[in-house]
Every structure is written in structure tokens, then in C-alpha cells.
Amino acid sequence: MEVGVAFAKVAPEEKITKNPRKLQEGDLAITIQEGKAFVQEVRTIRLQKEKTVTIKDLPSETVPTSLRFKSITEPTALIVDQTFIPQKKDINAITASFLNKNIVVLSSRGVKETSKIEGKLVDFISQSDDRFPKKLVIQDKNNAVHIIESVDSIGLAEGEKKAETNANDTNDKVLVPSVLEWRINAKENEHLTELSYG
């Protein structure tokens, strides 16, 4: 049995001499995989006292564990601490947008009794958290004033511009934006960075 070996002449490898373009402020890349978007962007960040930076313009659907930081200015810079608060509705801003407008309020007065009150929102006392206001002051069509302390829902009355407080309301005035805060171990205070999230 003879065994033969064949040699083929292969062209020498060509060296690639193109240098990739340097990343610049505003560069953006979006990758979609399995229906999910992953964003990579280049932006300049400025560290404040105690080497922190706050970013307030991330999408509400951002997954906190997907956040990545890479400093182009100082590649050894690292995130020491991360706090991410997703976007939420600001009930007080919604209520404030209803001032001097005719609204409809559903109010619980016990386990089984719910009343519907319609009138002009004259004033309200807000709460510090995400719950409905502590008190609403409403003037009805007969000029009677009602102070409502137990609010279940608020919406604009018929005839007013529709802006009810429902889950699909994305009015910028009533949304508290997502907030990302990083504490970064770095020497420099200004960084051109690659920020990525999904």
C-alpha cells in the first residue's frame, strides 16, 4: 500500500493594516438577540464628589445586571458600587396635572362601600411615597367642597382632555426617570466611556 502526500501552494497571509476607527462621543450600537435589545453607547461622564456619577436617561426596561462600564480614558477604572432605580409613575405629578380640572374620584369608605365623586380638584396633600395623595379637596357642581381621604383612583371627567392614570400612560410629566448611580474607583474625573445595557 502506497501512501502519498500532496502539497498545495498557499498564498501568504495578507496582513490587515486597517486601524479600527477610534470610538467617539455619541457612537451607538444596538444588537437584537432572541427578541431582546442590547445597547452599547459611547458617552462622556463626569465624576462628582466621592467619585460618583448619576445617569438619568436609561430606558425603563433596563435590566440592572446587564449594565456595563468601560472607561476609554482610564481603562483601569472600575465600578465599586451600583444603584439602579427603575422608571416609575409619579402619582403626585399626575395629581398636580389635574388641578383646576374636573375629575372623577373613586373613594373607599369601608370594606364594601365605594363612592364616586366628581368635581374640580382645588387642592391636594401629597404623600412621600408612591401612594395616592393623603387628601383631595374637590368642589362639586353645586359648589360644595369635599375633602377625600381614601382615594382608590383618579381620572379626568368627561369633557376634559383624557389623561387618566392607567398603566399605559407614558406622559413625560408623570414619569420619574430611571436613575443609575455608580461609584467608580478612578484617578480621572472625566471619562469617555463605553456604556452598555440591555
N, C-alpha and C positions, 0 to 999 in steps of 0.2 A: 504494500500500500504506500503510495507516494503522497506526501503532504506538501502542498505548495503554499507559498506566502506571496501575496501580491501587495505591492506598494503603489500608492497613488500620490501624485504630486499635489500638494495642497498649497493654495496661495497663502503667503504670510499674512498674519493677522494685521488688520489695519488699526492703527492707534486712533482713538477718538480724541480729538483735540478741542472739541467744543466745550467751553466752560458753561455750566448752567447759569442762568440769569440770577442775579442777587435778588433776594426777597425784598419787597418794598411795602411800605405802609399802604394798606387797602387791598393787598392781594387776598384773593378768596378762592377756595376750592371746596366743592361740595361732592361728596361721594354718597351714592344711594345703594344700600345693600339690604336685601330682604325687606324692602319697604321702609327702611329707616335711613334718615339722612345723617351724615357725619360731616361737620363743617370744620374747615381749617382756615383761619384768617390771620393776617399779619397786622398788628396794631402796636402803637406806642403806648406804654403805660408809664405813669409817674408815681413812684412810691411816696407815700405820705409819712407822717411821724410813725415811728416804730416799724418802718418798712412794710406798710400795708398799702393795698390798692383796692378800690371798690369799683366794680363794673356793674352797671345797671341796665344794660341793653341786650341781655341774652334772651332767647326765646323762652316762653313759659314752660315748654315741654322739655327743656334741657334736663338730661339725666346727670345728677351731681357726680356720679362715679366716672362719667365719660370726660370730665374736664381735664385738660392737659395744658401745661405751660412749658415753653422753652424759650429762654432768652437768647436772641441772636447777638445782642450786645455783650452779654456776660454768660457764656454757656454753662458756667458752674453754679449759677443762681438756682436755688431750689425753693419749692413751696414748703413752708414749715407748718402752716395751719390754713384750713379752708372752711369757710362758712358759706352755704348757699341757701337762700330763702326764695322759693318759687313764687311766681306771679300770683296775685290773689285779688279778689274784688275788695274795694274799699267801701263798705256799707255807708260810712259817714259821708263820703263824697257823693254816693248815689243819692242819699237823703238830701244833701245840700243842693243838688241839682233840681230837686223838686220844690224848693222854697218858692212861695207865692204862686204855686200852680195847684190846680185841683187834682187831688189824689184819692185813691181808694185804699183803705187800710183794713186788713183783717186782724182782729184782736181777740185773743183768748181770754175768757173771763171764767175760768174754771175748767174742769175736765171735759165737759160735754158742750159748753156754750161758747160759740164763736160769733162775734158781731162784725158787721161790715159798716164802716163809717166812711162817708165821702165828704170832702170839703177842701178848702185851701190850706196848705201847710204854712202855718205862720212862724213856727219856731220848732226847734228840737234840742234835746240834750243827748249828746253822744256818749257812747261807752268807749273805753280804751281798747277793747278787743274787737273781734270781728262780728260781734252780735249786732242785732238791730238796735237803734237808739233806745236809751233808757226811757225817754218820754218824747211824745209828739204833741204839738199844740196845733189843733185843727179848728178852723172856723167854717161851720156849715153854711148852706144857702140861706138859712134863717138868721145868720149872724151869731148863732150860739157857738160858744167856744168849748171844745172838748180837749181834755188832757188824757192822752192814751199812754198807759204804762206797760202794757203787754202786747208787743207787736209781733205778728206772725208773718205778715207780708205787706209790701208797699208797692203800689203801681200807679201810673198816671191814669186819671179818669178819662172817659170817652171825651173826645174833643181836644184833648191835649196831645202834643206830639208824643208818639209811642216811644217809650224808653223804659219799659218795665224791667224790674230786677229779676231776670231769669238767667239760666245757666249759659245761654248763647250770647249774652250781652258782652260785647268786646269794646265798648266805648272807652277811648283812652282816658277820659276824665274819671272813670270809676275803677280803673285797674291800678293796683300798686305793682310796679315792675319787679321782675326777678332781680335779686341782688346777690352778687358774688363778691365775697371779700377774701383776699389772700394775704397772708403774712409771708414775706419772702426773705430768705437769707441771701443777701446780695450786697456788694460793695457800692455799685452804682445806684442812683436814684431814678434814672430814666432808662427805659429798656425798649428796644424794638423786639417784639415777641411774636412767637407763633402760638396762637391760642386755638385750641381745638375742643370740640364738644359735639355731643350727639343727643 
